[in-house]
Structure formats: C-alpha cells, structure tokens
Amino acid sequence: MICTLVTGKISIISFAHIYHYQQWRIRQLVWKTPRFNNTGNQAKEDSELPSLFMVSHHPTIVACHCDGRGWKFWADSNLKGKFWGRSIQLDPLGVLTLQFEDGKTFEWSKVTTSIYNIILGKIYCDHYGTMRIKGSGNYSCKIKFKEQSIIDRNPHQVQGFVQDNRTGCKVAMIVGKWDEAMYYVLGDPTTKPKGYDPMSEAVLLWEREKSSVQTRYNLTPFAMSLNELTPGLLEILPPTDSRLRPDPRHLENGEYEQANTDKLRLEQLQRQ
C-alpha cells in the first residue's frame, strides 16, 4: 500500500509536467511578448494557488513560486537556443522543485524543444530527451520523450519508469503521448510473461480535453483568466504586474492597431 501511494505520487508529478507540453500542439501563435521584470500574482479563491513569476526578456529567464493545498512549487528557467536554418532548438536550463507538506521533495528539469519549418511550411514542434525526477525519498523516475522522425507514424511517444533507489527495481511504468493521454501501470511490465499487454492494467492519469471551441490564440480558459482584472486588484497590484500592460488589454477588446502600437512602444523601451 505504501509503495502504491509513493509511486502514485511520483507518477502524478511526472504526468503533471508532461501535461503542459500538450499545449504546444495547438498554440503556435504569440499574443504578447514578455517584458523585462514583468511580474504576476494569480491568487484565486476557488483554487488557492497564489503564484509569483518574473520574466527577463534578454536573456529569457522565468522564475515562479506557487503555494497549494499541501504542497509548494518553485522553479527558475533559462533557455539556450540553437538555430539550424529551418528549425530552432531550445534547451531549457534550470531546476523545478515540488515539496509536499510531509517534507518529501522532488526535483527535475525540462527536455529539449525544437520548432520546425520556421521559414517555409507549416510550423510544428517536438519535445525529446530524458527527464529525470529525483526525490528526497526512496523513489525516482526516468522518462524518455521519443524524438519524432520523418517516417514516424506514431509520434510524441513518452515512456518511463519509477524506480526504487534501495533495490534498483522498477516499481511502476509511465506511458503515453505528451499530446494525447498518459497512463500509469503498477509493477514492472518488462518482467511479465510474453504476450502480456501492460495497457490491460493501465490507469489513466490524464487525457487531453478535445474542445471544439477554438480561440484566436488557442488559449485555455485558465490562460485567459491570467489577464483578468477583478474588482479590488488595481489597489493591490504592483506597477510591474503584467495585467496592467495596455497592449494585451487592447487586444482583448479587439483594438488590434492600438494593441500593436503599444506593443512596439514597450519593446522599444525595453531595448533602450
């Protein structure tokens, strides 16, 4: 039972980080450029997830801190980019940390992201590499994001294992696709008899919501709420808060020319 709880927890951590990659599947448009020292505080009464983040544009550095019910999350991230002519490779630098109220702490880093056909053709992206989730307890997780090839008919595959660091044994498997669904299988399927199908005992951790509603920039309802100014916020927000920027506000109101004018003005000030 204890093994199930612990491996289940680290499996959920694994899926939670894989989950955010699926948004790259449809979000290929940028609605605003982060400005140096932009901050934000997203505290909602229904979710109790206050968070702070800071953005530095050159170099691109993001830092955040979130407090939830029974956990804390903090992270910092930088990007090392490489231009390959028709594609851009982005290698994230930084550590993400999650700490539970029982003291257990988990750390991991992001995998490589490449954006293809940036000059000609339909733009698409891929995530690949190995993600290692290290915990302060007895378990860790290693997840492999398979790199997509030209002839690959089954892209975006993810597979990994939760390992007991005391024995070196695999105690659970994580499998799925980062843009569709992720599953959790207790035990080590590689030790099962020939013909065994691990998906017969798989537990669904997450499945992408197939919404028929498309927004202009493919933003989720939560993402759109990040720019919401509720009554009373103006009195407590610092002047650096990103919700006070005029360009995204004009964009939301459909005032595209004014939004572009303000965006260019802010970017020019940032370069000075």
C-alpha positions, -999 to +999 in steps of 0.1 A: +000+000+000+028+024+009+046+016-023+014+023-043+009+057-026+045+068-032+048+056-067+014+070-075+026+104-062+057+105-083+037+092-113+013+121-109+043+145-107+055+130-139+022+134-157+017+170-144+049+181-160+042+162-192+008+178-194+020+213-201+037+201-233+004+192-249-004+229-252+024+232-278+003+210-301-021+238-310-005+270-296+017+283-323+008+320-321+022+346-297-002+371-283+023+392-263+060+395-257+071+393-221+087+425-209+117+427-186+108+424-149+071+417-156+055+401-126+022+385-118+002+372-088-025+347-096-045+341-064-079+326-069-103+319-041-115+286-057-081+272-063-059+287-035-029+287-059-012+321-054+019+324-076+045+349-085+066+350-116+093+372-131+104+375-167+136+387-181+135+390-219+172+390-228+182+365-216+149+348-213+146+339-176+115+329-158+111+323-121+079+314-101+066+303-068+033+286-060+016+276-028-011+250-029-030+227-006-003+206+010+024+215-015+048+242-027+063+246-061+091+268-073+112+270-104+136+290-125+143+285-162+166+299-188+169+290-225+199+281-246+189+283-283+204+270-314+194+280-350+197+252-376+185+271-407+150+257-409+145+250-372+153+263-337+164+241-309+156+252-273+174+237-244+159+247-210+183+254-182+171+253-146+155+232-119+118+227-110+111+218-074+080+204-057+077+199-020+049+183-001+037+190+034+052+158+046+087+171+037+092+150+006+108+170-022+111+162-059+133+180-085+135+177-123+145+196-154+128+201-188+135+183-220+146+198-254+121+215-276+126+221-313+104+242-336+105+233-373+096+250-406+102+284-392+109+299-426+087+278-450+059+253-445+036+246-416+052+252-382+052+223-358+072+214-326+086+184-309+098+176-274+125+150-269+151+139-244+152+123-210+136+138-179+148+126-145+127+132-114+148+129-083+132+127-049+144+131-013+127+097-005+133+062-019+119+067-053+129+084-086+116+085-121+132+085-156+111+094-185+121+093-222+105+116-247+110+099-281+122+123-309+100+124-339+114+112-372+102+119-408+089+084-413+075+080-378+038+073-379+033+072-342+049+105-329+050+121-295+056+089-275+066+091-239+077+062-217+094+059-183+098+040-151+095+047-114+125+031-096+131+020-060+165+035-053+171+010-025+169-021-047+172-006-082+139-023-092+113-008-114+080-004-095+058+014-120+057+024-156+046+057-172+035+055-208+015+075-234+018+105-256+025+140-245-003+155-267-030+129-261-030+109-228-007+095-201-011+062-182+003+046-151+010+009-146+020-005-112+048-030-113+075-037-139+058-049-172+092-060-186+092-089-162+058-102-172+053-133-195+055-129-232+023-116-247+014-095-217-002-062-225+006-035-199-023-014-211-047-040-198-038-028-162-031+008-171-047+036-150-055+068-169-036+098-153-046+125-178-063+128-212-063+159-234-096+177-235-109+177-271-126+211-271-145+221-303-141+258-294-111+275-309-099+309-297-078+333-317-046+323-299-057+288-288-056+299-251-072+278-224-098+294-201-072+294-173-047+311-196-072+338-205-081+343-168-044+353-161-051+387-177-083+393-158-086+424-136-111+418-109-126+445-086-100+455-060-070+442-078-059+476-091-054+488-055-031+460-045-012+451-077+024+463-081+031+485-112+051+457-127+022+433-129+016+421-165-021+427-163-015+464-163+001+463-197-021+482-223-013+461-253-030+428-243-059+448-229-064+464-263-060+430-280-088+415-258-111+444-268-104+439-305-084+471-309-057+455-329-040+486-343-037+502-309-025+469-294+003+467-319+013+503-314+016+499-277+034+466-281+060+481-304+064+511-280+070+488-250+095+467-269+114+498-280+116+510-244+129+476-234+158+478-259+170+511-246 
